[in-house]
Amino acid sequence: MNIIVCIKQVPNTTDVKIDPVTNTLIRDGVESVINPFDAYAIEEGVRLKERFGGKITVITMGPPQAENALREAISLGCDEGILVSDRKFAGSDTWATSYTLSCAIKKIEGFDIIICGKQASDGDTAQVGPGISTHLDIPQVTYVKKIEDIKDNKAKVERMTEEGYDVVEAPLPLLLTVVKEINTPRLPSLKGMMKAKSAKIMKWTAEDIEADPKSLGLDGSPTRVVKIFSPPPRKGGEMISGDATEVSQELVALLKDMVI
């Protein structure tokens, strides 16, 4: 089985800072980590390899330092890493990001399953995974809490809902986005860390993945962040004291003044 895991390197949640001019995240000098939900995607990919055999390719789009996230994923059991990095990708929204990743995935022949975390902690849109499946024109199942089985070129999974879960069967190749309920991520082994240290990370540019320049970065992004601000602090409320009758009468009077 050929498994692809898409991950993202994000700023540590305690160090998120916004550039007031560009309204984008300031990443320089900020500690970065693997997106927390992607850790569950990595673990599930490794568990699938242990059950069914095969290979795991972990891929990320980002600046050169995102290579560290790929090496960490290899230390956890992934086999090879691909860094998709180019200045032409700067300013990509979720649509341009999913397009870029889909172009890279097309270069990986014969994949069976793509696994993504349900969302990234620095955006919380949950759009990139579904966007990848749309660009690749393959089925998707989101919010997966359990992979029951894979056989006869189909996957049977449990998809979490507000009321419980749905059991869904879908043909391969297939994209899944997973939630934290699906597993408990493991720690890297000594053997894994040694492998990650010596692993050769493939690096692909926009030309390498044969992407349309008009669909990359800001030019390929139909959405823009035009303003980011902290909401003003709430003013102190007004306390009303007295018995139930007095309080209700005063409250009604106050509401009338506000409406009128």
C-alpha positions in Angstrom: 0.0 0.0 0.0 1.3 3.4 -1.0 0.4 5.9 1.7 0.8 9.7 1.5 0.7 11.8 4.7 0.4 15.6 4.3 1.7 17.7 7.1 2.3 21.3 7.9 4.8 23.1 10.1 3.0 25.7 12.2 4.1 28.3 14.8 4.0 27.1 18.4 0.6 28.2 19.6 2.2 30.2 22.4 4.2 32.2 19.9 1.7 33.2 17.2 2.4 36.8 16.0 0.8 38.7 13.1 2.5 41.2 10.8 0.3 44.3 11.1 1.2 45.4 7.5 0.7 42.2 5.6 -1.8 40.5 8.0 0.2 37.3 7.7 1.9 35.1 10.3 5.4 36.1 11.4 7.4 32.9 11.1 11.0 34.2 11.4 12.5 33.6 14.8 9.3 31.7 16.0 9.5 28.1 17.2 7.7 25.8 14.8 6.2 22.4 15.4 4.2 19.8 13.4 0.6 20.8 13.3 -1.0 18.8 16.2 -3.7 17.2 14.1 -1.1 16.1 11.6 0.6 14.0 14.3 -2.5 11.8 14.3 -2.3 11.5 10.5 1.3 10.4 10.8 0.5 7.8 13.4 -2.4 6.4 11.4 -0.3 6.2 8.3 2.3 4.2 10.3 -0.4 1.9 11.7 -1.8 1.2 8.2 1.7 0.3 7.1 2.1 -2.1 10.0 -1.3 -3.7 9.2 -1.1 -3.9 5.4 2.6 -3.2 4.5 3.8 -0.7 1.9 5.4 2.7 2.1 4.7 6.1 3.6 5.6 9.3 1.9 5.3 12.4 4.0 4.9 15.7 2.1 4.8 19.3 3.2 4.7 22.7 1.5 6.7 25.5 3.3 9.9 27.3 3.7 13.3 25.5 3.9 13.1 25.0 7.7 10.0 22.8 7.2 12.5 20.1 6.4 12.7 19.6 10.2 9.1 18.6 10.3 9.7 16.0 7.6 12.6 14.5 9.5 10.5 14.3 12.6 7.8 12.4 10.7 10.5 10.0 9.4 11.6 9.4 13.0 8.1 8.4 13.8 7.9 5.7 11.1 7.5 7.4 7.7 9.8 6.2 4.9 10.6 9.3 2.8 10.0 13.0 2.9 9.2 15.6 0.2 9.5 19.4 0.7 7.6 21.5 -1.7 9.2 24.9 -1.4 9.4 27.9 -3.7 9.1 31.7 -3.2 6.3 31.5 -5.8 4.1 29.8 -3.2 4.3 32.7 -0.8 0.9 34.1 0.3 -1.1 31.0 -0.8 -4.6 30.6 0.7 -6.1 27.2 1.3 -7.2 26.9 -2.4 -3.7 27.7 -3.8 -2.1 25.5 -1.1 -4.3 22.5 -2.0 -3.6 23.0 -5.7 0.1 23.1 -5.1 0.1 19.9 -2.9 -2.1 18.1 -5.5 0.4 18.9 -8.2 3.2 17.4 -6.1 1.1 14.3 -5.3 0.5 13.7 -9.0 4.2 13.1 -9.3 4.0 10.2 -6.8 2.8 7.3 -8.8 0.3 4.7 -7.6 -0.8 6.2 -4.2 -3.7 4.4 -2.4 -4.5 6.7 0.5 -3.8 10.3 1.4 -4.1 11.2 5.1 -4.3 14.7 6.5 -5.0 16.1 9.9 -8.6 17.6 10.0 -7.2 21.2 10.2 -4.2 23.3 10.9 -3.9 25.2 14.2 -2.8 28.4 12.5 -5.8 28.6 10.2 -8.5 26.3 11.5 -10.3 26.2 8.1 -10.2 22.4 7.5 -10.2 23.2 3.8 -6.8 22.0 2.5 -7.5 18.2 2.7 -10.9 18.4 0.9 -9.2 20.9 -1.6 -6.5 18.3 -2.4 -9.2 15.6 -3.1 -11.1 18.1 -5.3 -8.0 18.9 -7.4 -7.1 15.2 -7.7 -10.7 14.2 -8.4 -10.7 11.4 -5.8 -13.2 10.6 -3.0 -12.8 12.1 0.4 -14.0 11.2 3.9 -13.5 13.9 6.6 -13.4 13.7 10.4 -12.4 10.1 10.4 -12.2 8.5 13.9 -11.4 5.0 12.9 -10.3 3.0 9.9 -12.1 -0.3 10.2 -10.7 -2.2 7.3 -9.2 -1.9 3.8 -9.9 -4.7 1.3 -11.2 -5.3 -2.2 -9.8 -1.8 -3.2 -12.2 -0.1 -0.7 -11.8 1.5 2.7 -14.4 1.2 5.5 -14.1 4.0 8.1 -16.0 5.6 10.9 -16.7 9.3 10.4 -17.4 11.4 13.5 -20.5 13.5 13.6 -22.2 15.7 16.2 -24.7 12.9 17.1 -22.2 10.0 16.9 -20.6 8.5 13.8 -21.3 7.3 10.3 -19.8 4.1 8.8 -18.6 5.0 5.3 -17.2 2.8 2.6 -15.3 4.5 -0.3 -13.1 3.3 -3.1 -9.4 3.8 -3.4 -7.5 6.0 -4.1 -9.0 8.0 -1.2 -8.3 11.0 0.9 -9.0 11.0 4.6 -8.8 13.8 7.2 -8.5 12.4 10.7 -9.5 13.7 14.2 -7.6 13.2 17.5 -9.9 10.4 18.6 -8.4 8.1 16.0 -5.2 7.1 17.9 -2.5 8.1 20.3 0.7 9.2 18.5 3.9 7.4 19.4 7.2 8.8 20.4 10.2 8.5 18.0 12.4 5.4 18.5 16.2 5.6 18.6 16.3 3.7 15.3 13.8 6.2 13.8 15.8 9.2 14.9 19.0 7.8 13.4 17.1 7.1 10.2 15.6 10.6 10.1 19.0 12.2 10.7 20.5 10.5 7.6 17.4 10.6 5.4 17.6 12.4 2.1 14.7 14.9 1.8 13.5 15.5 -1.8 12.9 19.2 -2.6 10.5 20.2 -5.3 10.0 23.7 -6.7 7.0 25.0 -8.8 8.8 23.9 -12.0 9.4 20.4 -10.6 5.7 19.8 -9.9 4.7 21.5 -13.2 2.3 23.9 -11.6 0.5 26.7 -13.4 2.2 29.9 -12.2 -1.2 31.7 -12.3 -2.6 29.2 -9.7 0.2 29.7 -7.1 0.8 32.1 -4.2 -1.2 35.4 -4.0 -2.0 35.3 -7.8 -3.7 31.9 -7.4 -5.5 32.8 -4.1 -9.1 33.9 -4.5 -9.3 35.0 -0.8 -7.4 37.7 1.0 -6.9 38.6 4.7 -7.7 42.3 4.6 -7.7 43.0 8.3 -6.8 41.3 11.6 -7.5 42.8 15.0 -8.2 42.0 18.6 -11.8 42.7 19.6 -12.1 45.6 22.1 -12.5 44.5 25.8 -16.1 44.3 27.0 -17.2 47.0 29.4 -18.4 46.1 32.9 -22.0 45.1 33.2 -24.6 46.7 35.3 -25.7 44.8 38.4 -29.4 44.8 39.4 -30.2 43.9 43.0 -33.5 43.4 44.9 -36.2 40.8 45.0 -37.5 39.0 41.9 -40.3 41.5 41.3 -38.0 44.6 41.6 -35.3 43.1 39.4 -37.7 42.1 36.7 -39.4 45.5 36.6 -36.0 47.3 36.4 -34.8 44.9 33.7 -37.9 45.5 31.6 -37.4 49.3 32.0 -33.8 49.1 30.9 -34.6 46.9 27.9 -37.3 49.4 26.9 -34.8 52.3 27.0 -32.4 50.3 24.8 -35.1 49.5 22.2 -36.7 52.9 22.2 
